[in-house]
Amino acid sequence: LMQWADPLVFNLGTAEERVEGAIRLREDLGLPAASKIVLLAGRVEPQKDPLLLLRAFAELAEAMPDVYLLMVGEGELSPAVEAAAHALGVAESVRLMGSVSRRELARLYRACDVDACSSAFESGPRTAFEALACGTPVVSFDIGQIGPILDRDPKLGVLVRHRDTGSLAAALAQVLSRPFDPEDPAYCAASVREHIPERSLAELFRRYQMWQDDARG
């Protein structure tokens, strides 16, 4: 099935909401107003490989001291992530938020500068589609269905073809160093405009209807 993001939840919001949300998030996290935030959203489990992202972030932070990593979600690797952040010397630049509601996640997408996906495998990844729908660029390894979208234009983010920390750190730096264009959020959202439930699940509903018709004889 085509991956999708629910537009009732994951959307651009208004320009004012985006600015206010970005300011409020940095205040809530105790971060400088001009800081850049990398977001990782999802279960903190081996499939998502948060430890790889953390190592890449440590490389990134050496070159960009005003960058922070916000990790949203919970899982079996949560204690290991916290320990690794201290071991890598980036604990002060990492915020672990735990699980949040879908509407709160949408607010976070809109308030952060880039969504990162370090997963080893995904069908989507769903978080990448949600982030783009909220107007936020994505950095992801070449997994699932995100490749053809990120390959369209560097304004949408970067597709990382080599699975190593250096390549991931370089991709994040590339996105975070790009000057902001007020039209970029709408451009990101337009890239996944067709990826909505009505289109993505249409074939599933069609087959279900056929099954019902066959069952009725």
Summary of the structure (lengths in Angstrom):
residues: 217
radius of gyration: 17.9
end to end distance: 27.6
largest distance: 67.2
contacts: 695
relative contact order: 0.17
helix: 51%
strand: 14%
